[in-house]
Amino acid sequence: MSESARGDSFSDSFEQFAGWSAAGAALAGAAYAVAFVVLKDKGLSGLTLLLAPLLAVPPLIAVYGRLRSIDAGFALFGLGLGLAGSIGASVHGGFDLANALHEPGTIGEFPNYVDPRGLLTFGASGLALLVLATLAGRSTELPRWVMPLGLLLGVVLILTWLGRLVVLDVTSPLVLGPALVAGVLSPIFYLALGRWLLGRR
């Protein structure tokens, strides 16, 4: 489809890049879920948490490009939350990776200063998906599955943050349950989004 026919969306080359980035985010997100929930490997979970949210930025921008004609203000609000969540999650991952590679002499029980209990990683990212998925339901350019899957993933991400905020034990089912569901839904969402973007040429 030509750029003029797509209206407010971005170039073919960017959407191809966003598609491959979404596929990378899906793979990194699945690896993070396995490392965090199953393997409990702090180094691998830190590395994948550092990479996955950065790879998710281009597809979020591509979605924004198709939603800004629906409601520019809410689309920008959703993108801003998504960018904040991605940057916060990546910083959190870098913090965890640095501690795993060179463990500090004294490890406190204080939450991460940039992303306390996953406020940005799960809270802001979940809210961003709720906003963008709601707008997607009014769009004729995005697939119909984006709204229900995006809303579901957004709710689960927010529940994951609430679990981490209220329950300090990361091995609690109240924490691991939503985290595991998010770890399954997030790769599915980004893999499907990447496949759709790559097929738009």
C-alpha positions, 0 to 999 in steps of 0.5 A: 500500500502506498504511503499516500493511501495509508494517510497518517501512517509512516513509511514502508521502510519504517513499518518493516523495521517496526515489524522486525522490532516487534518480532524481536520484542516478542522473542525477548519478552518470552525469554524474560518470562522464562528467565524470571518465572521459571529459571529465576536467572537474574542476569538473563532476566535483566538482559532480556528486560533491558532489550524487550522494551526498547524493541517494542518502541518502533511498533508502538510508534507505528501503531500511533501513526495509525491512531493519531487520525482517530484522536491525536491527543489520546494517541499521543498520551498512549504513546507517551505512556508507552515510551515512559514504560519502555525506558523505565523497563529498560533502565530497570533491566540494566540495573538488574543486569549490572547487579547480577554481573557485579553484585554489590557488597550490600543489597538493600530491600529498597525498590528500584529508584527509577522503576519502583516495583515495576511502576513503569515496566508494568503500570505505565506500559499497561495503561498505555496499552489500555489507551491505544487498544481503546483507540484501535477499536475505533480504527479501520486500519488496524486488525480487529484483534488489537483491541481485545488482546491489547486491553487484556494485556494492559489489564494483566500488566497493571495487575502484575504491578499491583501484585509487586506493589502489595506483595513483596515476596516475588515467589508469591502466586499473586505476583508470579500468576499475573507475571506468567500470563503477561509473559505469555500474552505479551510475546503473542501480541508483539509477534502478531503485530510484527507479522501484520506490520511486515505484511503491510508492504 
